[in-house]
Amino acid sequence: MLMTSQRGLTIAALLALAGCGKSPTPVTRPTPNTNVASAKPAAGAIALSTLWQSRVLLERRDSLILTLPNGGKQLQRLGRNALFTLRIEGKNLTVTLDSLQLIPASAEASREAVGTTWTGWLGAYGKLENFTASRGASSSRS
């Protein structure tokens, strides 16, 4: 029994001494350059642009069968062709309606809608946030 307690005390003393020993010097890591504008790419490096722009054509056709008060049926066909410019610059998103064709034609509604711009930004995981429309005067209007 005496032997076991001496062994326990010896182990406890060794652990205490090891705990008081000098710790290794922490490794210093270089700080990253946060001033990206001043960073110069290496020769032959590939640089990715933060600007992306594309044109999008949206086509939709609908057929409606209406039942008239006298029991007769009427077929109505509706369609929309819309051309948008989609632009992503950094986290900012801009969508502009460049042209709109309505079937049956409604020139007035098309003219009013063309030039509408929607703006917002891309949040976490590409989620669209604060997406709002403005109908200010546009240079594409006639």
N, C-alpha and C positions, 0 to 999 in steps of 0.2 A: 504494500500500500504506500509506503514511504517512497519507494522507487517510482511509482506512477505519479505521485504529486510532484516529485522533483523534475520528472520528465516534462510534466505539464507546465511547471514554472519556467523551465529552460526554453520550451517552445514559445511561451508567451513573451519572454524577455527578447528572444530573437526576432519575433514579429514586431515588437515595439521598436527595437533598434532599426529594423528594416524600414518601418514607417517614418522614422525620423531622418532617414538618409537623404542625401541630396537628390533632387529630381533632375531629369535631363533638361537641358536648355530648350525652350520652345523654338520650333522651326519658324523662321520669319518668311512670310510669303509676300511676293510683290503685289502691290495694289494695282487693280486694273485701271486702265486709262478710260475715264468716263467722258472725256472730251472727244467725242467721235468725230466732230467736224474737223479737228486738227490732225486726225490720224491719216497718214498717207499709206495707201495700199502698196504692197510689195510689187515689184515688176512682174507682170504676167498674172497678177491676181484677178480673180473674178469678183466683180462688185455687183451686188444685187440692189436694184432700185427699189425705193419705197413707194414708187408711183406705178399704178396699174390702171389701165383704161381699156374698155371694151364696148362694143355696140351690141345691144340685145334686141331681138325682134320677138315680140309676143303676138301670137295669133290665136284667136278664140272664135269658135263658131257654135251657135246654139240654135236649136229648133224647138219651138214651142207649139203645142197643139192646144188651141183655145176652144172651149165649148161655149157657144153663143147662147143667148137667152131663148132662141127658138129651137135649140137642140142641135143646130148645125155645128160643124167643126171648121176651124180656120187654122192654117199652118202659118206660123211666122218664123222667119229665119233672121237671126241677128248675128252680126260679126264685128270683130274689132281687130285691127292691125295697129300695133303701137311699136314705135322704134325709140329705144332709150339709149342714152350714153351713161354707162356705169363707170365711176372713177373712184379708186381707192388711193389715198395719199396718206401714208402712215396709218393712223387709226381713223382718219376722217373718210366718210363715205358720202358721195354725191351722186344722185340719180337725176337725170334731166330727160323730160319727154321731148323728143325731137320732132316726131310726127305722129299723127293719129288719123286713122281712117275708120269711120263708122259705117256699118251696113245695116239697115238702110242709112243713106248718107245724111249727115247733119253737119254742114259746113260750119255753122256758128258754134256748136259745141266743140268741134275739133279745134277751131281757132282759139277758143277760150282756154282749152286745156294745154295746147302746145306751149312749151316754155316753162311749164311747172317744174320746179326743182325741189327734190327731197334731199334733206341733209341729216346726217347722224354720225355716230362713230361706232367702231367695233370695240366691244368690251371684252371681258374674259371669255375665252374659248370661241371667239368670233361672234358672240351675241350682239345683235344690233340694238343700240341704245339711243334714246332721244331722237327718234326718227320723225322729222316734221317736214311739212310741205310749205312752200312759199309760191305765190302766183305773181311775183313781181314781173315787170316788163322785161321781155327778153329780146335779144337782137334777132332771134329766129322768127319772131312774129312779123306778119306783113301788115 
